[in-house]
């Protein structure tokens, strides 16, 4: 009995019980819950996957196998085996886990006594490499959900045409594998281990210097990051960046050489470099670092065209970055794509990041306004009329312009909040999107100017989120852009807003959390961030959450919604009693031509009536 039971016990504790961190790194796992020994020793978060097959009875499993047989056009298989899967009877343990992994395609997870049934799953696993992608639902899911947010790989019709060419198919196998992996995340809301292993294996099927790997690793990095595999995401991003730099993708000649006589392919390579440029900045902003690897490179590659031209294949003569950066001097208006304006917004954000000192000092206030604000405001003021409206008459959103506007607003918030009256609360440190507050934040003479700048940026951000669309569907990098504005608005709720204005701000916070929850249905890192903001809001608004000792003032210092005008303790500050009147001072400001803030009655939350 002992000799026969030992192998069975080993099979029962193999990969089906391994935690996700160990599984992703191909490490042995003891399967201990709630935290395995390896994760406990490393101090990592330990997550277990919930199998979608969990809880199915024998009849349901038999029906499932029958359907697979019919789909494969093979004779029926005898499903009367008394031996059932050893890993499907654990629904209670798996349902509480945040990450879901699709085991439907993985043959090693299911051990049937009938050999024919096992072959069915082997054939299904092999289906992860399709011969025809024109009607592949996972490819369609990628283009419908992710490509619109980061449009740099070939349009679907063009990719299908190249993939159907036997002489060129091998070079696109890794890209197709990544697209299917991302498409599955959206369609099944799962992290598919078989698709993941397929795409990783496909990377080795092309030369390590193949530029297609830049596209593959860039896409894979984003998926890893927003599924909370931060270390692996950085590795993939670093590899993509290093390869792009080694290949000199930033030079004009690269796209011309790689695209040959195919204008759509040349456009795709141009877009690949610029998307790497944008995502590099997104990572820096999301992680709160100043590590921008590709911003300062001397770039000569031309700018992307309009999305409609790219999809149709009618690629116009491309514009240059120099033309874009000198557009204010052109005697006539030059048309630039939304992609180009997003690149310009990233340039402004990079300038804002570099202009923000690590330790804010009083003399930095004028410095920030003179340098960074000119860049941010210049981008906005030079927008042509067709780029100011980011929603069409039919209700379609220009996703790239949405990202660009949101990036400009969050850059303004990040610049001015350290010098404003919207002080940082220590409890904000629990947010994965929070910025580390300056070590020393003396009150500058222009504190009210900085406060208004932050409040206006928050209001503009909220207007973007409130656009009348059927579904909130944007890049996951929207997460920290929205979160930073929400944290600043929470600070305003704690120290500035009263009565009806406070109630309006609460509704706006509720809306932003709702937007993030929609993203969190797909991306676990966003879902975690929603929970973090909820805890911060409960503390700041006095709704019950009390952080660990030493992180915030006592509960008596935290304002309640029933107390109007209450302010937090020393960690949050607020407008001091001897501050000059905010709105009386605005009319005398004249720094770098920035003196007209518009009609003060249009300030958010009716604040023109006074603080």
N, C-alpha and C positions, 0 to 999 in steps of 0.2 A: 504493500500500500504506500509506504513511504517513497519508494522509488518511482512510482507512477504519479504521485501527487506533487512532487517537487517541480517537474516541468510545467504543470498546469498553474501552480502558484506563480512561477516566473512569468508565464504569459499574461496572467491577470494583472501584473504590476508593471508591464512594459509601457510602451508609448501611450496607450489610451489614458493612463493615469499620470503621465508626466505633465508638469506644469508648462505653461507657454514659454517663459523665459528659458528654461532648460531645453525645451523642444526646438526653439528657434536657433539655439547655439549647438544643437546636436550633442547635448551633455546628458549623462545618466542622471535620473531623478528618482528619489525614493517615494515620490507620490504622497508624501505626508501632507495632511491638511490641518489648518488652513495655510500653512507655509512649509515648503519642503526644506530639508536641511541645507541644501546648497544656497537657496535664496536667503534663508535665515542667516547663514554665515556671512554672505555678501551684503546683507542689509538691503536687499532689493524687494520690490513688491512682487508677490507671488500670486499668479492668476492661473486658474484652471479653465479649460474650455468646456463649453456646454455643447454636447453633440446634438445635432438636430434629429438624430435617429433615436435619441434616448426616449424610453418609455413605450416604444412600439412593441406590440405583442407579436406572437409567432405568426398569426394570420396576416397581420399587416406587413411583416417582413417577407412572408411568402409572396404576397401580392407585389411588393416592391421588386423582388427578384424576377417575377413573371413579366413585369413591365419592361425590365432591362433586357430580358431575353427577346421579347417581341420587338423592342427597339433595335436590337442588333440583328434582326432577321435570321435568328437561329432557332432550331427546334426547341421546344419547351424542355425545361430541366426538372427533374424530380425534386420537389421542395418538401418532401415529407420527412426530411432528416430530423431526428429528435434533438440533434445537437444545435443549439442556437448560439448567437454571438455572446461572448463573455463580457462585452463592454457596453451593452445597450440598456442594462437594467439599473441605471444610476441617475434617474432624472432629478432627484431631489438635490443631489450634491452639485450638479452642473448648472442648475438654473440661476443660481445667485452670482455667477461669475460675469465680470464685465465684458470679456472678450469671447467671441464665438468663433469656433473653427469648424470649417466644413470638412467632415471626414467621409463624405459620400463617395469620393473618388479614390480613397486610399485602400488598396487591397489588404495591406498588412494589419489593418484595424479589425478586419472581420475574418474569422477562421471557420469555414464551413467544412463539413465532412464530405460534401459533394464536390468533386473536382470541377465539374462543369460550372457550378455557381461561382466558384472562385475565379474562373477564367472570365466571367462576365465583368467582374470588377477590374480585372487586369485590362480588359478591352476598354472599359470606361475611363481608366486612368490614362490609357494611350490617346484617348480622344482629346486630351489637353493640347495636342498638337494638330490642329485641323488642317486639312488640305484646301478647304474653301472657306474664306473668311467673309465672303460677300453677305452671307445670311447667318453669320455667327451672332447669336444674341448677346454674348459677352462683349464682342467688338462693338456692337450697336450701343450697348450700355455705356461703354467707355466714351464714345463720341457724344452721346446724348448728355452725359453727366459731368465728365471731367475735362474733355477736350475744349469745351466752351470756356472753361476757366483758365486753361493753359494751352492755347492753340499753337503748338509748334511742330508736332509730328505731321506727317503728310495727311491731307484730307482723305476721307474713307475711299472715295472712288479711285483716287490716284494710288493709294497704298494697295488696294485690291488688284489693280492692273499690274503693278510691279510684282506683287506676291504670286500672281498666277503665272508669271514668267518662270519656267523651271530653272533657267540659268541665273536668276536673281533671287529666287525664293530663299535660299540658304542664308543670305545676308540679312533677311528681314525676320527670320525665325525668333531671335531674341526680342525684337520689338513687339511682334505679335503676342508673344508670351506675356510680356508686361502689360500690354493693353487688355488682354483677357483677364489677367489678375486684377487689375484695377476695375474693370467692368464687373467682375464678380463681387467686389466689395460693395458696389452700389446696388446690384440687382439682388444679391442674397444677404447683404448686411453681414458678411462673414469674412474671416481671414482663412482662405483656403490653403491648407498645407500642401496638397498635391500641386496646385497651380504655382505656389511659391517655389517648390522644389523644381518644378518644370522650368520656370524662368531662370532660376539660378543655374541650373544645368545648361540651359541654352546659351548663357553668356560665354561658356567655354567653347562653343561651336564656331565662334568667329575669332579672328585675330585680336589680340589684346589692344591693338592700336586702331581697331575699326571705329570710325566716328559714330556708328550707330549705337555704340555702347555709351556714349555721352547722353543720348536721348534715353536709353534704357535705364541707366543708373540714376539719372535725374528724376525720372518718373518713380522709380522704385524707392528712392530716398524719401520722396514726399509721402508715399504710402506708409513706409516704415515709421516716419516721424509722427504722423497723426494717428498711428496705431500704438504709439508710446514706445517704439523701439528706437530710442534716441541715439544710442551708441551706433547701432547698425545704420541708422539714417545718416549720421555724420560720415561714417566710412564710405557709404555709397556716394554721398555728395562730394567728398574729398576726391574720390577716384574720378568722378565725372569732371570736376573742375581741373584736376591735374592733367587729364587726357585732353580736355579742350584747350588748355594753355599750351601743352606740348604740340598739339596739332595746329596751333595758331588759328583757331576758329574765329578769333576776333579780327582777323585781317580780311580785307576785301577779296583777296585772291582765293581764299579757301572755298567759299561758296561757289565761285566761278569754276574752280577746278573739280570739285566734287559733284556739282550739278550738271556739268558738261552742257549739253544742248537742251536740258530739261528745265524750263523756267520755274516750274512748281517745286522741283527738287532743290533748286538754288534758293528759292524763297524759304523752304523748310530749314535749310542749313543756317540761313541768316537768323531765322526765328529761334533756332536751337541755342545759338550763342546768346541772344538777347533774353531768352527765358532763363538761361543759367544766370545771367546778370541780375534779373529781377528776383529769382528765388534766393540767390545769395544774399540779397538785401532783406528779403522776407525772413530768412532764417536769423539774420543779425537782429532785426527788430523784434522777432518773436522771442528770442533768447536774451534780449537786452544786452547785446555785446556790440562792440565797434569793429568786429573782425569782418571787414568787407574785402574779400580777396580779389575781386575782379573790377572793382569800381575805378581804380586808378590806372588801369591798363590803357595804353594808347590804342583806342579802338578805331578801326577804319571800315569795319563791315557796315553795309548799308542798312537802312531801317526797314522794318516790315511794312507790307502794304495793308490795305483794308481787308477785313475778314471776308467780305463778299467776293472780292477779287481772288483771294486765296482759294476759297471753296470752288469757285467757278473755273479756276485755272487761267484766267485772263490777268496775268501779272503785269502791271504797268512798270515803267522805268522807276527804279527805287530812288528814294530821297536819302540824303546823307545826314549823319549826326551833326555835322557842321552847319548844314542848312537849317536844321531844327533849332540849334542853339543860337542862330543869328536871325531867327524869323522876325524879331521885332524891328529889324532894319530893312526888311524887304519892302519895296515900294508897293507891291501888290500881295494879297493874301495867298500863301502857299498852302495847299492841302496836305495835311499829315494824318496818318491813320491813328486810331485809338491806341494801338500798340505803341506807336511812337510817343504819344502823350503819357502813356504809362511809364515808358522809359524815362521821359523827362521828369515825372513825379518821383521816380526812384533816385534820379540825380539830386533833386531837391531834398529828399529824405536823407540821402547820404551826407549832403552838406549840413543839414540840421544836426545829424548825429555827431559829425566832426566838430561842430561849433559848440556843442554842449559840454561844458567843463565837468570833470568828475566831481569836484567840490565847488558848489555854486558860491560865488562871492558877490557882494553888493555891486561891484563895478562891472560884473558880467552882464547885468541887466541891459544896459545900452548896447553892449557888444552883441548880444544875441539878437536884439531887434534890428540892428544895423546890417548884420550879415545874413542870418538865417531867414528872417522874415521877408527880406527883399526877394530871396529866392522862391520861397513858398507863395508869396503874394504875386510875384511876377508870373509864375506858372498859371495861377488862377485868372489873372487879369488879361493874359494873352490868349485865353481860350476863345476860339471862334464860336459863333452862336450855335453851330451844329454839334459842338462838343460840350456845351453847357447843359444840354438836354440829354440825359442818359437813358431816358425811357421813351420809346416810340409811341405813336398814336395807337398802335395795336397792343401796347402793354409789354413789349419786349425790352429787356434790359441790355444795354451795352456793357457787358461784364467787365471789359478791360477799363472802360472809363469809370465804372463803379469802383473798381480797385484803386484806380488813380486818385479819385476824389477822396476815398476813404484813407488812403495813405497820406495825402496832404493834411487832412484833418488830424490824424493821430500824430503826425510829426509836430504839428502846432501844439497839441496837448502835451506831448513829451517835452517840448522845449520850454513851455511857459509855466507848467504846473509847479516845478520846484521853486519858482520865484513868485508864485501867486499866493492868494490867501487860502487856496484849496490844499491844505497840508496833508501829508501822508500819515495814515494810521498804521501802527505797527502790525495790526492784524492782516494788512494787505500782503504781507510777506508769504502767506500761505498760498497765494495765487501763483500759478506757474507762468502767468503773463505779466506779473507785476514788475515794475522797474525798481531797482534798488535806490531808495531815496538818498540824496546827497548827505554827507556827514554833517555839514554845517549849512544851514539855510537862513541867513540873516534876512530880515525884511527889507527889500529894496525900496527906493523912493517911488518907483513905478509899479508897486505891487498891484494897484488897482488895474493898471493897463494889462498886466499879465493875467489877472483874474478874468477880465472881460475877454481876452483872446482865448483863454481856455473854454469859457462858457459858450462862446460863439462857435468854437470848433465842435464842442459836444452837440450843440443844437443842430449844426450842419450834418453831423454824423447821424443823428437821430432821424433827420429828414430823409437821408438815404435809406435807412433801414425801414422807414415807413412807406416806401414807394408801393403803390398798389399793384402787387404782383400776386399770382396765384400761389406761388410757393417760394420760400426763401431758399435760394439755391446759388451758392457762391463757393469760391475756393476756401478750403479749410484755413488758409492763412488769414481769413477774415476774423478768426477767433480772437486773436490777441489785439487786433486793431479795435474791435468792438469792446473788448474787455477793458482796455486801458481807458477808453472814454467812460465806461460804466463806473470804474473805480473813482474817476475824478468827479462824476456826478454824485456818487455816494458821499464824497467829501463835502460837496455843496449842500447836500441834504442835511448833513450833520451840523453845519456851522452857518449857512447863509440863508437857506430857503425857509419860508414860513407859510402856514396856512394853505391856501389853495395852490400856491406855487410849489409847496412841498408835495402836495397830493399829485400834481401834474408830473413832477419829477419821478415820483413813485411809479406812476403808470408807464413812464418812459423806460424806467429800469425793468419793469415787468415785460415790456415789449422786447427789449434787448435780450433778456434771458430767454424769451420764447424763440427768438431768432437763433440764438446759440444752441438751444435744445434741438432744433431741426438739424443743424450740422452735427450735433452729438449723436444723432440716430445712426450716422454713418461712421463718424470718427471718434474713437474712444477718448483720445486726448482732449477733444472739445467737450465731451460729456463730463470728463473730470474737472475741466475748468469751470463748467457751469456749477458743479457742486462747490467748488472753491469760492466762487462769487456769492453763492447763496449764503455760505457761512460768514463771509465778510460782511454782507449786507445785514445779516441777523445781528452781528456784533455792533456795527456802526449805527444801525437804526434802533438798537435796543430791543430786538425781537426774541431774545432768549439764548442765542449761542454765545458761550463764553470760551475764549481761546485758552490755551495753556497759560499757566501762571507766568507773569513777567513779560507777556507780549503786549498787553494793552492795559489801560487804566481800569480801575475797579468798575463794577457794574453801576455804581451810583453816578459815575462820570459819563456813562453812555446815554445819549438822548433817547427818549421815547417819542413815538409818533404823536403822542398826546401833548408833548411839550413843544411849543412853538419857539423857534429861535434858539434852542439849546445848542451848546457847542461842546465838543469833546474836550478832554483834558489836554495835558501838555503835548501829547503826541500828535494832535491834530491842529492845534492852534486855531486860527480864524482871524477875521478882521479885528484889529485892535481898536480900542475906544478912541485913541488919539490919531487914528489914520485920517488922512484928508478924505473929504467926500469923493467917492469914486466917480460919479458922473459929472460933478462940478469940475473935476480936474481934467477930463478928457478933451475939452475944447482947446486947451493950451498946449497939447502935445504936438511936437513937430520934429520927428526923428526920421531922417531918410525919406522925407516926403510922406511918411505915414502919419497923417493927422486927421483924416476923415473917417470916422468909424461908422458913418451912416446915421440914420435916425435912431436915437436911443430908445424910442418907443418900440422898436422892433427887436430889442434884446430878448433873449429867452426868458420864459417864465414871468413876463411883465416886470422885469427888474428895473425898467426905466423909472419906475415909481419910487425907487430907493431901495437900499439894502435893508 
